[in-house]
Amino acid sequence: MGKFCSCHLRFSSLLNNLYDPTKHLFSTNSIEAAYTLSDSVTIARQECTNLCSKGLVKEAFERFKSEILPNPSLLSVLIQACIPQKSLPLGKQLHSMVVTSGYSSDKFVSNHLLNMYAKNGELHTAVTLFHHMSKRNIMSCNILINGYVQSGDLESAQKVFDEMPERNIATWNAMVAALTQFEFNEESLSLFSEMNNFGLLPDEFTLGSLLRSCAGLRALHAGRQIHAYVVKCGFEFNLVVGSSLAHLYMKSGNLEGGEQVIKIMPIRNIVAWNTLIAGKAQNGRPEEVLDQYNMMKMAGFRPDKITFVTVLSSCSELATLGQGQQIHAEAIKAGASSVVGVLSSLISMYSRCGCLEDSVKVFLECEQMDVVSWTAMISAYGFHGRGEEAIKLFERMEQEELEVNDVTFLSLLYACSHCGLKEEGIEIFNIMVSKYGLEPRLEHHTCVVDLLARSGCLEEAEAIIRSMPLKADVIIWKTLLSACKIHKKPDFAKRIAEEVIRLYPQDSAPYVLLSNIHASARRWQDVSEVRKAMRDRMVKKEPGVSWFEVKNEVHQFCMGDKTHPKSLEIDLYLKELTSEMKLRGYVPDTGAVLHDMDNEEKEYNLAHHSEKLAIAFALMNTPAGVPIRVMKNLRVCIDCHVAIKYISEIKNREIIVRDASRFHHFKNGECSCGDYW
């Protein structure tokens, strides 16, 4: 196949040349034989088909056993029925009858057998049968290609395709779809142009694959040209093409374009709804995901496993535990709660909502688990500061010889960096490279830098950044800069901040971190210079936002927020709470607050950080003893961290705070992070 480059492929001229309304577009994956049947045989076959359609394959076999040998069409019906019923033993019995009756040379019956083995997971038997078939045709090769693709063997599928003397539209569709499925999107589009050279017109399945390839490449320009062809051919109302087209627009960041495509579709199926829901999620609209999910149910559609994975991920992002629990119940009712993808999403959802115990419960109840499920649980432990449990779980994976991937190691390294497990983290990084032969991505290097920097090895961490084979991004430098604040290294921080600002001048984080570092060192002139630089460059500080869910309603708070209906009561409650905290020994940390305020203003500023407002509201509106779960978009500051420890002891409450970095579990005056975050 020729190398494809999306920016050079002339889709418009190519697609215009393809359109000819006088030609017939056909696509068939059917391997139905055309038999000339007598009336009695037709009746027998119809009755057999009816029984098989009801799942009564064994009953159909027993009833028509005596009529099978003189009637090969019954063999075909029964063999095909073994596929959806996964009746492999019966299929093998029918295969024996094919051999003994001499029908092995019948290409239709042989193709049915080939399909039955390929789709029931016996690819090796299908391959053997294929090579022994005396009469192979295009359909025989198509079945084998699909079998290889289903088993993940793209190379063998490509070999069969390349060796075929003749191909039909289904052959090309199978190979184009396979390349798209394995994310060889450029090669998929290149194969399409090769298909065009043979004079074959694309059908709905070809177009669906092409659009998914464009979505994978985010090739919106090429996708729009295909869209024009779709309209010209009248395919815009086709459910397969329409959903793929909407997916392309949404994956490429054009949410409105995708919504418009689905809006004009005369009818919607579950695929269209899932496309719309996934598009909202991909474009950072988790609230709209849940709204769309409810609209789908109101329209009479039942969510499937794909729906549940998406909406649970949105609940994770929003940390809306109540809605997540409700969707979990709906997944159980729909029979989807045991699907591996849904289970992994549930593990993540409960973890991200602060319910680690529920994540563990879901994990332990999994009967079938894959690497995603195990990795989700490792990640959950790491996010909650349980690094040792994460490592033990990985060791179990190794003992059971389970598959691991680079995401598994990323979760492990993250867990180590947030628990101070420096030696363990370095060892895990080395194992990933030496034992498993995995190439570290930039994210892995970032975790190692975080691990070293948090441990105080700032120079070593910087050396890794400057010597690694990958180009450093703004995140890895910000990671090192955050550690400068922990270890109070203002001069080192100033140099690292320059690297961050060089890469992303409008990011407020380096300015704020550097300002706080200078303020902690009481270098007020440096603070003024940093803040002046922010003003001159019109850099806006990201406001701290915290939120708390009660009775399925989310309450949001910003620092000094006065817009909440209960702001006066919250303010009074905080004042009383702060007084009680001071009696217990709490001293507000005003060191990092702007020096041009008096002490009273500084304390008021600190007391009205968003997480304190959210916690005060939660204490006012939940029964005693109920754990409080608050989420925040930024990292918890030192003063809030100290204050929440006091609050947990005074109010005898477990307070769980999720910040931008991890979870903090406050209980009896202590935090699960051990003051290491």
N, C-alpha and C positions, 0 to 999 in steps of 0.2 A: 504494500500500500504506500502511496506517495505521502510525504509529510504534509500535514495540513497546517495552515496558518490562518486563523480566523480573520485577521485584518486584511488578508490578500484574496480570500475566496470570494469570487463575484457571485454572491447568492442571487442577486436580483436578476441578472441575465440567465443564470442557470435555471432558476425557478420559472421564469417566463417561458423558457424554451420547453420546459417540462409540460406546461399546461396545454392540453389538447382535448376539448370537450368531446371529440368524436371517438377518443380512445376509451376503452373500458378499464376502470380501476378495479382490480380484484385482489382479494387477499384471503387465503384460506389455509388454515392449519389442520384442517380436517384430514383424516386418513381413512375416510369412509369408502368402502369398496362399492363398486357399481355392479351388482349381481342381477341377472335376469331370473326372476323368481316366479314360480307357479303360485296360484292363489293359496294353496294349503301351506306352502313354505312361507308365504308372506304373512299369513295369519299366525303361524307358529312363531315367526320372528317378532311380530308385533307383541304377542303375549309375553314372550321372553324379555323383550325390551321393557315392557310395562313393569314386570316383576323386578328387573334390575334397577329401574329408575326409583323404586321404593326401597332399594338397599337389600332386596331379597335375592342376592346372587346365588347363594347355595341352594335355595329352594328352586330357583330357575334351572340350575344345573341338574338337580335331581329329577325335575319334571320333564326336561327335554333331553336327558342323557341319551336315550335310544335314538333320538333324531339328529344328534350332533354329527355323526360320521357321514351320513349322506347329505348333510347340509352345512357347508363351511360358513355360511353367513351367520349361523347360530354361534359358531366358534368365535367369530369376530365380535358379536354382541357380548358374549360372556367374558371374553378376554378384556374388552374395553371396560366392562363393569368392575373388573378387579382393581382398576386404577383408583377411583375415588373411594372404594371400600377398603383399599390396601389389603386385598385378599391374595397375598403372594402365594401361600400354599395351594389355593385353588388354581391360581394362574399357572403354577408349575405342573399341576395335574392336567390342565388343559394343554399345556405345552407337550406333555407326554402323548396325549391323544393326537395332537398335530403330527408328531413324529411317526407314530404307529399307523396313522391313517393315510400317510403319504401326502399331507397338505403342506409339508415344509417348503415345497417349491412354489406355493401360492404366495405371491409377493404381498397381497393385502393382509392375509392372515399373519405372515411373518412380520410385517410392519406393526401390526397390533401387538404381537408378542414383544417386539423390540421396544415399543412405547411403554408397555406394561412394566418391563424390567427397569427401564431408564427412570420412570417416574416413581417406582417403588423402592428406589435406592439400591438396586442391584446393577450398577453400571458395568461392573466387570463381566456379568453374565450377558448384558446387552451388547457389549463390545465383542465378546466371543460369538454370539449369535450373528451379529452384523458381518463378521468376517467369514462365517459359514453359509451365509445366505447365497443361494444360487442366482437369485434374481433381485438385485438391489436397484432402487430407483432414487429420484431426488428426495422423495419423502423419507426413505431409509436414512439418508445422510442428514436430513433436517432433524430427525428424531435424535440421532446420535449427537449432533451439535448441541441441541437443547439439553441432552443428558449430561454432556461434559460441562456446559455452562452451569447447570443446576448443582453439579458437584464442585464447582469452583475451579475447574481445569480449563482455563481459557486457551492455553497453548494448544491442547489437543483439539479443542473445538476449531481453532484457527487452521490447524493442519488438515482436518477433514474438509473444511471449507475450501482451502487452497487446492486440494486434490480433486475436487468435484469437477467432472467434465461439463456438467450442465447445472444451472441453478435457476430457481424461480423466485418470485417476490418474497415468499416465506423464508427462503434461505437467506436472502439479503437482510430481511427484517430481523431474523434470529441473530445474525452476526453483528448488525448495527446496534441492536438492543443489548447484546452481550458486552460490547465495548463500552457502551454507556453505563451499564450496570457496574462494571469494574473501574469506572471513572477514567477510561481512556477516551476522553471526550473529543480531543482533536482527531484521534484516529477514527472515531465513529463518524465524524463529519467528513473526513477524507474518504472513508469507505462509501459514504453516500454519493460523493461526487463520482467515484469509480462506478457505482451502480448506475448512475445517470448515463455514463458513457456506453453502457450496454443497452440503453433505450428503455429501461424499466421505469415506470411511473411510481412515485411514492404513494402509499395508502395511509390510512389513519394510524397504523402501527409504526410505519416509518417516520411519519411526521411527529408522533408522540416521542419517539426516541431522539430524533433530531433536536426537538425543543428541550428535552431534558439535558442533552449534551450542551446546548447553548447556555442553559441555566447553570450547569456545572462550571462552565468557563466564564459565566456572567457576560456573555457576548450578546449584549442587548441589541446592538446594531444588526448583527446577523439574524437574531431572533425576530426582529421587526420585519426583515425581508421575508422570512418564512411566514410570518403573520399575514403579509400581503398576499402570498401565494395561497395560504389557507382560505382567506376570504374569497379570492378569485375562484377557487375550486368548490366553494360552498361547504367547507369543513368547519367553519367557525362554530356551528351548533353541535358538532360531534363531541360527546362527553369526554372521550379519551384525549382528543386534540385540544379541546377547550381547557381542560384541567391542566394539561402540560404547558399550554400557552400562558395560563395564569401563573403557574409555578415559575416559569421563566421570568416574567415581569417582577414577581415578588422577590425571587432569589437575587435579582439584579438591583433590588432597592426601589423598584417602581411599584409600590403597594397599590396606588390608585389605579394604575394600568391593569394590574391583575384583577382587582375588584371589578373593574369595568367589563373585563372579559367574562367573568362568571355572572355578572349582572344580566348580560344579554342572552345567556343560555336559557332556552325555553324551559328546560327542566334541569334539576340538579340531582346528582346521586351522592353517595357517601364520599366518593373520591373528590368531587368538587368541593364539598363542605370541608373535608380534611385539608385540601389545598389552600382554601381560604383561611382556615384556622392556623395552619403551619406558616402561611405568609405573614400573618399578624405577629406570630412568635419570632420569625426571622428578622422582622423589622422593629423589634423592641417594643411591641405593644401588648404586654402580657395581660393588662386589664381588658383589652378588646378581645383577646383570645377567649377569656372566660365569658364575655358577653356573647361572642359568636357561638360558643359551645351551647349556651342556653337557647339561643335562637334556633340552632340546629335541632335541638330536642323538641322545641315548640313546633317546628315544621314537620315533626313526625319521624325524624330519622334517628336510628339507634347508633350511638357511638361504637366504634370498633377499637381494636388494639392500637391502631395508629392515632386515633383521636385521643385516647387516654394518655398515651406517651406525651403528646404535645401539651395537653391541658395540665397534666401533672407537673411538667417542666415549668409551666407558667406559674403554678401555685408555689413551686420552689423559689422562683425568682421573686415573687411578691411576698413570700413567707406567709401565705394565708392558710393557716392550719385548718380552720373550720371548713373552708371550701375543699381543701385537699382531702380531708376525711370523708366528706360527702361524695367526692368523685371516686375515692377508694371503694366506698359502699356500692356505688353504681357499677364499678368495674367488676366487683364480686357478683352482682346481680346479672351482669351481661356475660359472665363466664370468662372474662378476660384477665382476672386477677392472677392467674397462674402462668400467663404468658411471660416469657423471660424479659422482654423489653419493658413491659408494664411493671414487673417486679423491680427491675433496676430503677425505673422512674419513681416508684414508691419509696425505695430505700433513700434515694436522693431527696425526695420531697420531705419526708419526715426529718431527715437530717438537717436540711436547710431551714426547716421550721422550728428547729431546736429540740426535736424529740428523738434523740439518739436511741433510746430504748426501743422505740417503735421501729426504727430502722433495723435494729438487731433482730427484732421479732419477725419482721418481714423476711429478712435474710435467712433466718433459721428455718422458716416455713417453706423456703424454696425447694421444690423437688428437683427441678432442672435448672442448673445455673451455668452461665457462660462467663467469659472473661469480663464482660461488662458488669455483671452482677457482683462479682468478687471485687472488681475495681471500685464500683460504687460504694461498697461497704468499707473498703480501705480508705477511700476518700472521706467518707462520713467520720470515721475514727480520727483522721487527721484534722478535719475541720473543727472537731470538738476537742482538740488537744490531747488525743489519746494515741500518741505515737507508738507506744509499745504494743498496744493491741493491734495497730495497723501492721506492724512488723510481724507479729505472731500469725496474723491472717495470711500474710504473704508466705511465711514459712510453711503454713498448711498447704497453700497452693503448690509450692515446690515439692512437698512430700507426696501429694496426690498427683504429681506430674501434670498439673493443669497448665493450659496455655496462659502466657502472660504477654503483654505488649508494652509499648512505650508509654501508654497512658497509665498503666498499672504502676510503672516506675515513677512517673510524674507525681502521682498521688502519694506514693511512699516518701519521695523526697520532700514534698510539701509537708507531710506529717512530721518528718524529722526536723525540718527547719523551724516549725512552730512549737517544738517541744525541747529544743536545745540538744537533740540527739546528734551531735556533730560527727562523732566517729562512725556511728551506725549509718548516717546519711552518706558519708564519703564511701563507705564500703558498698552500699547499695548502688551508688553511681558506678563504681568500678565493676560490680557484678553485671550490671546492665550492659556494659560495653564488652567485657572480657568473656563472660559466660554465655550471655544471650545474643551477643553480636548486634545489638541495637545501636543505631546511630543517634547520639544525643541531639535533641532539638534545642532551639534557643531557650525554650521554657525549662528544660532540664538544667541548663547552665544557670539560669536565673535562680532556680531553687538552691543550687550549690552555693551561689554567691550569697543568697539570703542566709543560708545555713552558716557560712563562715562569718559573714558580717554581723549577724546577731550574736555570734559567739565572741565578738571582739576582734576577729582577724580581718580588719578592714583592708590592710595593705595586700594580704593574700587574695582577698576577694577581688580587689581592683586588678591585680595581676592576671587573674583568670579572665576577666572581661577583656583585657587588652591583648591576651594571647590566644583566645579561643578562635577556632576557624570560621565562626559565624560573625556577621556584622552585628554589633551591639545595637539594641533598640532603646527607646526611652524608658521602657519598663525596668530593664535590668539596672540602668543607672539610678532610677528612682528607688529601686530596692536597696541599693548601696547607700543612697542618701538618707533613707529612713533609719538605717542603722547608725548613721552619724549622729542622729538626734538621740538615740538610745544611749550612745557612749559619749555624748557631749564632746564632739570633735568639730568645733566651728571652722577651723582653717581647712581641714580635710573636706568638710562639707561644702565650703565655698567653691573648691575646685571641682567637686563632683556635680554641684548644682549647675556649673557652667556647661558641663557636658549635656545635662538634661535640657537646659534652655536652648542650647545650640540645635538640638534635634527637634524640639517642640517649644518654640518661644511663647506660645499662648497658654501653655499648661500652668495652672496656678500652683500646683503641688510643690515644685521646687522652691518657689518664692516663699510660700507659707512655711515649709519645713525649715528653710534657711533662716527665715525671720524668727521662728520659734527657737531654733538652736542658738541664735545670737541673743535672744531675749533671756533664755535660761542662763547664759553666761554673762548677762547684764551688759552686753555690748550694744547700748542703745543707739549709738551712731550708725552701726552696721544695720540695725533694724530699720532705721529711718531710710538708709540708702536702698535697702531691698524694697521697701514699700513705695519709695519714689519710683524705682524702676518699674514696679507693677503699674503705677499710675501712668507713667510715660508711655508704656507699651499697651496700655488699656487692657491689662490682664485682670479678669474678674475671678475672685475667690469663689470656689464652689461652696455653696452653703451646706451646712450640716443639716441633715433631715433624718428624723427617726419616726417610726410608725409602730402602732400597736393595734392588734385585732381583737375586738370583743363583740360577741354575738353576730359574727359574719360581717361586721362593719369595721373598716380600717380607719383609724384616727392618725393623722399626720401632724408632726410638730417641727418647727424650725426654731433656731435659737432666738430667744426673746419674742416668740410668737404671741400675738395678742388676738389672732383671728379665731381661735377656737372658742366655741360657745361657752366653755367652762374655764376660760383663761383666768378670770378673777379668783375662782375657787382654787385652781391649780397654783396660782401665785401665792395665795395665803397658805395652802397646804405645804408648799416648798419652804416657805419662811419658817413655819413651825418645825418642819422636819430638819432643816439646817441647824436650827437652834438646838434641837435634841442631839444631833450629830456632834456639834461642838462640845456639848457636855460630856460626850463619850471620848473626846480627844481629837476630833476632826479639825484640821487646819486647812482652809482653802489655799490651793497652790496658785498664788497670783503672780508667780515669777514670769510666766510666759504671756501674761496679759499686757496689752499696750501700756507703756509707762506714762502716757499722758492722761491717765485716769487716776482719780483718787482711790483709796483702798475700798471704800464702800461701793463705788462703781465697778471696780474689778470683781468684787465678791458677787455683786448682782449679776454681772456678766457670766461668771462661772456657774452660778446657781441656775441659770436659765439656758444651759446647753440643752440641745434637743432631746438627748436621751434622758436627762433628769426630768424634763417636762413630761415625756412619755411614761416614765416610771411612776411619777406622781399621779398622773391620770389613771394608770393601771391600778395603783394601790387604792384609789378612791372608788373604783368601779368594778372590782372583783372581790369575791369572798376571801376571807382569811384562809391561808394555807394553800391557795391555788397558785401554782408557779406562774410567774410573769415572763412573757417572751416579747422582747423589744428588738426591733431591727434598725440598723443605722447604715447610711451610705458611706460614711467615712470611718476612720479608725477612732476608737475610744481614746479620749485624752487621759493624761495621767491623773488629773484632778477628779474626773468623772469615775475613773476606775477605783480610786481610793474611796470616793463618796458612796459608790454603789455597794462596796463591801460593808461600810457602816450601815447603810439602809437595810441590807439583807439580814444583818444581825438584829437591828432595832425592831424591824417588822416581822422577824422570824419567817421570812419568805425566801424561796429560791427565785432568783432573778437571772434570767438567761438573756444575754445580749449578743446579737450577731452584728459584728461590724464588718468593714470592708475586707478584713483579713481573716477572721475566724470567729468562733463562738467563745463566750466567756460565761461560765456557770458560777454565779455568786451564791454562796450559802454559808450561813453562820459566820459571816465576816471574812470569808476567804474566797478566792477565785480559783477556778480549775486551771488557769494558765500559770499559776504560781508566780504571778507578776512578770511573766516572760512572754511578751507579745510585741 
